[in-house]
Structure formats: structure tokens, C-alpha cells
Amino acid sequence: MLYANLLYFLVAIFLLSANTPAVKPVLPPQWTLAALAGVYWGFAHLAARIFARSAATMAGYFSAEKRLSFLAVLVFAGCVYLLDLKYYLSPLSLGGLLPVLVDIAGLGCFFLLLTLMWLAARPSYQRLFQCSYTRRTFVWVNIKSNLPIVLPWLTLSLIFDCLLLLPIPGLTEALHSSWGDLVLFVLFLFFLILVFPPLVRRLWRCTPLPPGPLRERLQAFCRSQGFDTEAYVWPLFEGQVLTAGIMGIVPKLRYLLITPVLLETLNGEELDSVLAHEIGHVKHRHMLLYVMLFLGFSLLAGAVAKPLPHLILSCDLFYRLLSHLSVPPDNLLGILTSLPLFLLLLIYFRFVFGYFVRNFERQADACVFQALGTGWPLVRAFEKIMLSGGGSRKEKNWHHFGIGERIDFLQQCEHDRSLIGRHDRRLRRHLILYCVCIALGVLALQQIDVGKLSEGYETRYAEAVLLQKARQEPGNSLWLMYLGELLQSRRMEQRAIEAYEKALALTPMSPEINNNLAWLLITAQDKSLRNPERALTLAHTAAFLKEQGSILDTLATAYWANGLVEEATLTQIKAIRLDPKNRVYYQRQMQKFRQQRWDE
């Protein structure tokens, strides 16, 4: 369940981090609040029905919790991207000083969905695990169980935001550099090694194994394996789930966690085999390798995220979607950028991370042969765990091999011990291949020239934005005028004229539109587009509506284009009186009128 929850929270954190608050929400605040209330009420009602119908057994309980956790992620994604949750939470950042506060609040909204699930689960939980909790206590126990999953990310984000507040010159640039990333990773590693294990031990309510023969036996076995650790009772699901775990990298901060029912169910030799498995994780440095796998994803995702927006801007699909959807361009760009990263996250953790975790478990299983000389005690332990949990021998698992597969491997190793060495060598080769692939992938992505990738698409993006604005406000000629100005500045003269004509049809008495179109009809680089007669009419209209220097300059140029040099000169003199700051330009214009022909 812990690995599944890890994936759910990773997705929730990604959804928050990848989303950029909208400039303007889709719904007004009161409708958004009503929609959120309806969504949360519906989720709570559905959760109550699912647990009442499906949680008659422990297996049914865990299945219902898994389905509802997945649904909670989907509902949360809808709240973030469809109801603009982050927009309404953004004031919590204190004017952008502490963005982590927005993420904490957003994660709180996800925890609220889980809280509704836990409240619906409480009656079934109490019946199955024969315990009694108040609503508040039950929710708090579940929050503490899941809090360690998000604590490293929250801690790192908080440290990063607080460092940015320090009045140290150059600190912001340093933190956003590759060296800054390295420093933050070192801080994260420090937290993970020294702070995380004792904190999690307290959150999970683990207590030292009481003194007695059992504790002495466990300690004696650990000493025989050259291993030093403190054993703790782990009350996971009221201690009624047969499992054990090892936590911590530093020996003095390393804890062996064992559930009470596992201690009661297994005999001494079977317990030794479980301890051999957990010690195997430490001997093969699997905890450090977990950190490496998380770091690998961070490096790969960061390298992919850099060129991705530029690649999307160079893709025709983006502009086709923008022309058919009413989504703001920035939001659409954010969604299309997030989707590949989201798929990368799911594929990486489901297949790459899952592959290595499964094989780490198999490698740890094989350590029982070195410790006990045989794998049969661990086989018997697995069979008891399978019978107690009501699982199937053929059942698969994405983060562990199925119990049947693990038993089969141990039985094969019992007859052929060379399988252990072959597995270790294959896993070592795959780890080396993984590191090489990550390094080459990151280096290759860093070589992409993002400027060249999106070269020429700035205009297309701005055009798409203005066209969308024009579609959203069909009676507003301002967007079409801006579009005409943009196209004109990029020498797309035919399309600029079309935009101005559409704007003029909406607002025929606009001095700016008349003036801009008149100027283009006189000065177009493509001489086939020029129309001096119409330009003079438009310029007269613009000057009549708004008499100012720049508009009179257009009128003067239109006179000149039509061979009326004297009228052009007089109009330019009038422009100088109205706009003396640009006298030099107007005088050059008059000189050009006298010395040149327009059609030369």
C-alpha cells in the first residue's frame, strides 16, 4: 500500500507543481466554491457506498481504498485544471514570496479528499481490525501514516523558498543554477539521512521491541550477520498485517520495523529468514539506490521540461487546438507541457522504478542463503503471509514480485545457487545501463538549441492569442487591429490588410484603424497591395475623427502618393504645429515629398 500511495502523492505533487495559475478563472468565485463543494460531497457519498459494499474482508477493504485513492487523484486533477484551484490559493503565497504555501494548501485539498475517504472507511476498518477510533483520531492516524511520503518534498520546497528571501546578492541566480540544484540535493540528502528516519518512526507510532527472549534472539542473529540496528514494533493497520521493513541509511539512525502479528505468526527460523531479507537491503545498499533512482528522475524530468514548451510552440497541433478550444493559450501550453511530463512520471515509476524495486526485493530474498544456508524458512514465511492475507500464489505486483514468483525463485536457487550470482550481475549491469542512459539522455537534451527550435513561432503564438481574443469578443475590433499591427510588423502584409479590413467593418469610425490601413496601403513592400486612392479616403476619415501629428503624417503621405505635393506639404506643416517633438521627422518627410516621386 505504501508504494501505491507514493505514486498517488507523486502525481498529486506533479499536478500542483506543473500547473500555472490562470490569469482569469473559468468560473466566478461563487460558482467555483459551489462546484468544489459539490465535487467533495459527491466523492464522500461515493466513498461511503464503495466501502459499505466492498469492504467485507481485508482484501476488499484494501481494494476499495486503492480504487478511491486513484479516484481522488483524478478528482484533484479536475479541481486543479478545470476549477482553477491554484488561482484561488495563490494569494497565500504572500505576493509570491513563499510559493510553497500555495503548494501546501493545494496538497491540503488533496488530503481533504483522502480524509473524506478515511471517514467513510472508519466503520469497516474498526470492524475488520477490531479497534475503536473517534473520527478525529482516525483521520490523524492516517495523515501521520502518509505524511512521510510528502515531507521530503515539502521540506526541500520550504528551504528553497526561504533561501530566496535572504538578502544575499546573487543568491537567486546561484540557486537557479546547476550548482544551486546540487546544494539543494545535498540538503535534501541531509534531511533524508539524519532527520527523516527518527521523524517517521515517531509518526508511525513505532515502539522499541520489549526486552525478552525474542528481542535477544533477534539481536543475536543481527550480530551474527555483522549488523547493528534497533528493532521496533510497527503497528501498521493495528499490527495485523504480516510485514517488516528496514529504514535509514546511517547505522545509528537505522531501524528494523516488524509488525506484532508477524512476530506472533512466524517461528524463530522463519523470523531469522525475514531478518536476513531486511539485512540484505542494507548490505546491497538499496536505500542509497532508491535515492539514486529518485535523483535520476529529477534530472531527466528537468532536462525534458526545458525544451518541451518550445517544441510544443513549433507544433501545428497546438495552434489547431487553440483555434478550436476556448482555453487561454498559456493554460493550453501549460497543459500540453504537463502531459508528457506526467506520462514520463507514470512510466518511469511504474516500469523503471518498479523494475529495480522488484529486483532489489529478489536480491534481498537471496541473502537468506548466505545467512541460513537455505531458503526454505523464507518460503514457509511467504506461505504463511500469503495464507494470512488471503492472496493468490499467481497474483502479480508492480513493486514486488508476487509471492508465488518469489517462492519459485527461492526454490530454483535451492537447487542451483549460481542463479543468485547471475541475478546480482544482471542487476548490476542494468544499474550501470540505467546510469548511462540517464546521463546520455540528459546530455542530449541539454544540447538542444531551444532558441532555434521555436524560432519564428513567437509571431505565430501572438497571432493565435489575438485570434482567440477576437473569437471570444467578436464585437471588439481592438484585437483585430492589434493583429494587423503584429502582421504588418512581420511583413505579412496581405494578412495584415485582411485583419484591418475586418476591424474596420466592425468599427468604421475608428481613427486608429483607418490610419493604420491607410499607411499600409501606401507603404506596402508588395507594390501589388498598394492602393493610394483608397488610402487617401481612409486617411481623410482618420484625420477628421482625430487630428494628431501621426495621423496627419499619414494623410500627408497619402496626398503625396496621389501626386498632391502642395497639399502634402501643408498637411505636414500642420502636423509639426501639433507635434513639435517630432519636427525633424516631419521635415524629412516634406523634403522627400518635394524631391521624390511616390512610385519610384
ZAMARGU-4260 file (C-alpha; in steps of 0.2 Angstrom, whole numbers, plus 5000, padded with zeros to 4 digits):
<rodrens>
0) 5000/5000/5000 | 5014/5012/5004 | 5021/5011/4986 | 5004/5014/4979 | 5002/5029/4990
5) 5019/5035/4985 | 5013/5035/4967 | 4997/5044/4971 | 5006/5058/4980 | 5019/5060/4967
10) 5005/5063/4954 | 4996/5075/4966 | 5013/5084/4969 | 5016/5085/4950 | 4999/5091/4946
15) 5002/5106/4958 | 5019/5110/4953 | 5016/5109/4934 | 5000/5120/4935 | 5002/5139/4932
20) 4988/5149/4940 | 4976/5156/4927 | 4976/5175/4924 | 4957/5174/4924 | 4947/5159/4931
25) 4935/5150/4921 | 4921/5152/4934 | 4917/5166/4946 | 4922/5163/4964 | 4904/5159/4970
30) 4902/5146/4956 | 4919/5138/4959 | 4915/5137/4978 | 4899/5128/4974 | 4907/5116/4961
35) 4921/5112/4974 | 4908/5109/4987 | 4898/5098/4975 | 4913/5088/4970 | 4919/5084/4988
40) 4901/5080/4993 | 4899/5068/4978 | 4916/5060/4982 | 4912/5057/5001 | 4895/5050/4996
45) 4903/5038/4983 | 4917/5033/4996 | 4903/5028/5009 | 4894/5017/4996 | 4910/5008/4990
50) 4916/5004/5007 | 4899/4998/5013 | 4898/4987/4998 | 4915/4981/4995 | 4924/4981/5012
55) 4918/4965/5020 | 4935/4957/5020 | 4953/4964/5022 | 4956/4961/5004 | 4940/4970/4999
60) 4945/4985/5011 | 4962/4987/5003 | 4954/4986/4986 | 4941/4999/4990 | 4955/5011/4997
65) 4965/5008/4982 | 4951/5012/4970 | 4946/5028/4979 | 4964/5034/4981 | 4965/5033/4962
70) 4949/5042/4960 | 4954/5055/4972 | 4969/5059/4961 | 4958/5061/4946 | 4946/5072/4956
75) 4960/5083/4962 | 4967/5084/4944 | 4950/5091/4939 | 4950/5104/4954 | 4967/5110/4949
80) 4965/5111/4930 | 4946/5114/4927 | 4941/5124/4943 | 4957/5134/4944 | 4961/5129/4962
85) 4978/5136/4961 | 4972/5153/4956 | 4961/5154/4971 | 4975/5148/4983 | 4989/5160/4975
90) 4986/5174/4987 | 4993/5163/5001 | 5010/5165/4993 | 5011/5182/5001 | 5014/5191/4985
95) 5025/5177/4978 | 5037/5177/4992 | 5033/5160/4998 | 5025/5149/4983 | 5027/5134/4994
100) 5012/5140/5004 | 5001/5138/4989 | 5008/5120/4986 | 5005/5116/5005 | 4987/5122/5003
105) 4984/5113/4987 | 4991/5097/4995 | 4979/5100/5009 | 4965/5100/4997 | 4971/5083/4991
110) 4972/5077/5009 | 4954/5083/5012 | 4948/5071/4998 | 4958/5057/5007 | 4950/5062/5023
115) 4933/5060/5016 | 4938/5043/5011 | 4945/5038/5028 | 4930/5044/5036 | 4919/5033/5025
120) 4932/5019/5029 | 4931/5020/5048 | 4916/5009/5051 | 4924/4995/5040 | 4941/4997/5047
125) 4935/4996/5065 | 4925/4980/5061 | 4939/4972/5052 | 4954/4977/5063 | 4944/4976/5080
130) 4948/4993/5086 | 4939/5009/5090 | 4943/5027/5085 | 4935/5043/5085 | 4933/5052/5068
135) 4947/5064/5073 | 4959/5052/5079 | 4957/5040/5064 | 4960/5054/5052 | 4975/5060/5061
140) 4982/5042/5062 | 4980/5041/5043 | 4988/5058/5040 | 5003/5053/5050 | 5005/5037/5041
145) 5005/5046/5024 | 5014/5062/5029 | 5032/5054/5027 | 5028/5052/5008 | 5027/5071/5006
150) 5038/5078/5020 | 5054/5077/5009 | 5047/5087/4995 | 5038/5100/5007 | 5055/5102/5017
155) 5065/5105/5001 | 5052/5117/4994 | 5051/5127/5010 | 5070/5128/5012 | 5072/5134/4993
160) 5059/5147/4996 | 5066/5153/5012 | 5084/5154/5005 | 5077/5165/4991 | 5070/5178/5004
165) 5088/5180/5011 | 5095/5197/5006 | 5111/5190/4999 | 5117/5197/4982 | 5117/5184/4968
170) 5109/5170/4979 | 5094/5169/4967 | 5104/5166/4952 | 5115/5154/4961 | 5100/5144/4967
175) 5093/5143/4950 | 5110/5137/4943 | 5116/5119/4942 | 5127/5122/4957 | 5111/5128/4966
180) 5102/5112/4962 | 5117/5102/4969 | 5117/5111/4985 | 5098/5108/4987 | 5100/5090/4983
185) 5114/5089/4997 | 5102/5097/5009 | 5088/5085/5004 | 5100/5071/5007 | 5105/5078/5024
190) 5086/5078/5028 | 5083/5061/5022 | 5098/5053/5031 | 5098/5062/5048 | 5080/5069/5051
195) 5068/5058/5041 | 5071/5041/5049 | 5068/5046/5068 | 5053/5058/5062 | 5045/5044/5053
200) 5047/5032/5067 | 5038/5044/5078 | 5024/5047/5065 | 5021/5029/5063 | 5020/5026/5082
205) 5034/5013/5082 | 5039/5007/5099 | 5055/4998/5104 | 5053/4979/5105 | 5051/4975/5123
210) 5066/4966/5132 | 5064/4947/5132 | 5070/4931/5124 | 5063/4937/5107 | 5072/4953/5107
215) 5088/4944/5112 | 5086/4931/5098 | 5084/4945/5085 | 5099/4955/5092 | 5110/4939/5092
220) 5105/4935/5074 | 5109/4953/5068 | 5126/4952/5077 | 5130/4935/5069 | 5127/4944/5052
225) 5138/4959/5057 | 5123/4970/5058 | 5118/4983/5071 | 5101/4990/5072 | 5087/4993/5084
230) 5071/4983/5082 | 5054/4992/5084 | 5036/4986/5084 | 5027/4993/5069 | 5008/4995/5072
235) 5004/4996/5054 | 4985/4993/5052 | 4984/4989/5070 | 4999/4977/5068 | 4988/4965/5060
240) 4997/4965/5043 | 5012/4952/5041 | 5026/4963/5036 | 5043/4970/5041 | 5054/4984/5034
245) 5071/4992/5036 | 5073/5011/5037 | 5088/5023/5037 | 5105/5024/5029 | 5116/5029/5044
250) 5118/5014/5056 | 5114/5024/5072 | 5098/5030/5063 | 5093/5014/5056 | 5078/5005/5062
255) 5071/4987/5059 | 5052/4988/5059 | 5041/4972/5062 | 5023/4971/5065 | 5016/4962/5080
260) 5006/4949/5070 | 5022/4944/5061 | 5031/4941/5077 | 5017/4930/5083 | 5014/4920/5067
265) 5032/4916/5062 | 5043/4904/5071 | 5061/4908/5076 | 5069/4901/5060 | 5056/4910/5049
270) 5059/4926/5058 | 5078/4924/5055 | 5074/4922/5037 | 5064/4939/5037 | 5078/4947/5046
275) 5091/4941/5033 | 5080/4948/5019 | 5080/4965/5028 | 5098/4965/5031 | 5101/4961/5013
280) 5093/4978/5008 | 5107/4986/5019 | 5121/4975/5013 | 5116/4979/4994 | 5114/4997/4998
285) 5096/4998/4992 | 5092/5013/5002 | 5105/5023/4993 | 5100/5016/4976 | 5082/5022/4980
290) 5089/5039/4982 | 5099/5037/4965 | 5083/5032/4956 | 5073/5047/4963 | 5088/5059/4958
295) 5088/5051/4940 | 5070/5055/4938 | 5073/5073/4944 | 5087/5075/4932 | 5078/5068/4917
300) 5062/5077/4920 | 5071/5094/4922 | 5081/5090/4906 | 5064/5086/4896 | 5055/5101/4904
305) 5067/5114/4896 | 5064/5111/4878 | 5046/5105/4879 | 5037/5121/4878 | 5047/5127/4863
310) 5044/5110/4855 | 5025/5112/4858 | 5026/5130/4851 | 5033/5123/4835 | 5020/5110/4833
315) 5004/5114/4822 | 4993/5103/4834 | 4995/5117/4847 | 4988/5130/4835 | 4974/5119/4829
320) 4969/5115/4847 | 4970/5134/4851 | 4958/5138/4836 | 4945/5126/4842 | 4946/5127/4861
325) 4942/5142/4872 | 4956/5138/4884 | 4968/5153/4886 | 4984/5150/4877 | 4995/5150/4892
330) 4984/5137/4900 | 4984/5126/4885 | 5003/5127/4883 | 5004/5123/4902 | 4993/5108/4900
335) 5002/5101/4884 | 5018/5104/4893 | 5012/5094/4908 | 5005/5079/4899 | 5022/5072/4893
340) 5030/5075/4910 | 5015/5067/4918 | 5017/5052/4906 | 5035/5051/4910 | 5032/5051/4928
345) 5020/5037/4927 | 5030/5027/4915 | 5046/5030/4925 | 5040/5025/4942 | 5028/5011/4936
350) 5041/5002/4925 | 5059/5009/4928 | 5057/5012/4947 | 5046/4996/4948 | 5058/4985/4939
355) 5073/4990/4950 | 5062/4989/4966 | 5056/4971/4962 | 5074/4965/4958 | 5080/4973/4974
360) 5067/4963/4984 | 5073/4947/4974 | 5091/4951/4978 | 5087/4953/4997 | 5077/4937/4996
365) 5093/4928/4990 | 5103/4934/5005 | 5094/4921/5016 | 5105/4908/5008 | 5121/4916/5014
370) 5113/4919/5031 | 5105/4902/5034 | 5112/4891/5021 | 5094/4888/5014 | 5079/4897/5008
375) 5065/4885/5015 | 5062/4896/5031 | 5058/4911/5020 | 5047/4900/5008 | 5037/4895/5023
380) 5036/4913/5029 | 5030/4919/5012 | 5017/4905/5013 | 5010/4910/5030 | 5010/4928/5024
385) 5000/4923/5008 | 4988/4912/5018 | 4985/4926/5031 | 4982/4940/5018 | 4970/4929/5008
390) 4981/4932/4992 | 4984/4921/4977 | 5000/4912/4973 | 4998/4919/4955 | 4995/4937/4960
395) 5007/4950/4952 | 5014/4966/4960 | 5022/4981/4951 | 5034/4985/4965 | 5037/4967/4972
400) 5037/4951/4963 | 5021/4941/4968 | 5023/4929/4982 | 5022/4914/4971 | 5036/4921/4960
405) 5047/4924/4975 | 5044/4907/4981 | 5048/4900/4964 | 5064/4909/4963 | 5070/4903/4981
410) 5066/4885/4976 | 5076/4887/4960 | 5090/4894/4970 | 5089/4880/4982 | 5094/4868/4968
415) 5105/4880/4958 | 5114/4893/4969 | 5123/4900/4953 | 5106/4909/4950 | 5110/4921/4964
420) 5126/4927/4957 | 5118/4928/4939 | 5104/4939/4946 | 5116/4950/4955 | 5127/4953/4940
425) 5112/4956/4929 | 5105/4969/4941 | 5122/4977/4942 | 5123/4978/4923 | 5106/4985/4922
430) 5110/4999/4935 | 5125/5004/4925 | 5115/5004/4909 | 5102/5015/4918 | 5115/5027/4924
435) 5122/5028/4906 | 5105/5031/4898 | 5101/5044/4911 | 5117/5053/4908 | 5116/5052/4889
440) 5098/5057/4889 | 5101/5072/4900 | 5117/5077/4890 | 5107/5075/4873 | 5093/5086/4879
445) 5104/5099/4885 | 5112/5101/4868 | 5095/5106/4860 | 5095/5124/4855 | 5078/5130/4862
450) 5080/5147/4853 | 5082/5139/4836 | 5068/5126/4840 | 5055/5140/4842 | 5062/5152/4830
455) 5049/5161/4821 | 5035/5155/4832 | 5034/5170/4843 | 5023/5178/4829 | 5013/5163/4827
460) 5009/5162/4845 | 5005/5180/4847 | 4994/5179/4832 | 4985/5164/4839 | 4982/5173/4855
465) 4975/5188/4846 | 4964/5177/4835 | 4957/5168/4850 | 4953/5185/4859 | 4944/5191/4843
470) 4934/5175/4843 | 4929/5177/4861 | 4925/5195/4859 | 4918/5196/4841 | 4912/5214/4843
475) 4928/5221/4849 | 4939/5227/4834 | 4954/5231/4845 | 4960/5213/4844 | 4959/5213/4825
480) 4968/5230/4825 | 4982/5223/4836 | 4983/5208/4825 | 4985/5219/4810 | 4999/5228/4818
485) 5008/5212/4823 | 5007/5205/4805 | 5012/5222/4797 | 5027/5222/4808 | 5032/5205/4802
490) 5030/5210/4784 | 5014/5198/4782 | 5006/5212/4773 | 4991/5203/4764 | 4986/5196/4780
495) 4988/5212/4789 | 4976/5221/4777 | 4963/5207/4779 | 4964/5209/4798 | 4962/5228/4797
500) 4948/5226/4784 | 4939/5215/4797 | 4942/5228/4811 | 4936/5242/4800 | 4920/5233/4796
505) 4916/5232/4815 | 4922/5249/4819 | 4922/5260/4803 | 4924/5276/4813 | 4940/5271/4822
510) 4954/5284/4818 | 4967/5271/4823 | 4961/5258/4811 | 4958/5270/4797 | 4975/5277/4799
515) 4984/5260/4800 | 4976/5253/4785 | 4979/5269/4775 | 4998/5269/4779 | 4999/5250/4774
520) 4990/5254/4758 | 5003/5267/4754 | 5019/5259/4760 | 5017/5240/4757 | 5033/5232/4752
525) 5022/5222/4740 | 5018/5235/4727 | 5003/5225/4721 | 4994/5228/4738 | 4996/5247/4737
530) 4980/5257/4734 | 4984/5276/4735 | 4966/5282/4731 | 4958/5272/4745 | 4972/5276/4757
535) 4968/5295/4754 | 4950/5292/4758 | 4954/5282/4774 | 4967/5295/4779 | 4954/5309/4777
540) 4942/5299/4788 | 4956/5296/4802 | 4961/5315/4802 | 4943/5321/4803 | 4940/5309/4818
545) 4956/5313/4827 | 4968/5327/4822 | 4985/5322/4828 | 5003/5323/4821 | 5005/5304/4817
550) 4988/5304/4808 | 4991/5320/4799 | 5008/5312/4793 | 4998/5298/4785 | 4986/5310/4777
555) 5001/5320/4770 | 5009/5304/4763 | 4993/5299/4755 | 4992/5316/4747 | 5010/5314/4740
560) 5006/5296/4734 | 4991/5304/4724 | 5003/5317/4717 | 4996/5331/4728 | 5013/5338/4734
565) 5007/5355/4739 | 4993/5348/4750 | 5005/5335/4757 | 5017/5349/4762 | 5004/5360/4770
570) 4997/5345/4780 | 5014/5341/4786 | 5017/5359/4792 | 5001/5357/4802 | 5007/5340/4809
575) 5023/5350/4815 | 5012/5363/4825 | 5003/5349/4833 | 5018/5338/4837 | 5033/5348/4838
580) 5043/5335/4847 | 5044/5325/4830 | 5049/5341/4820 | 5064/5333/4812 | 5055/5318/4806
585) 5041/5328/4798 | 5054/5340/4790 | 5062/5325/4782 | 5046/5319/4776 | 5042/5336/4767
590) 5059/5336/4759 | 5055/5318/4752 | 5039/5324/4745 | 5047/5338/4736 | 5062/5328/4729
595) 5055/5311/4726 | 5040/5303/4717 | 5030/5290/4727 | 5030/5277/4714 | 5049/5277/4711
</rodrens>
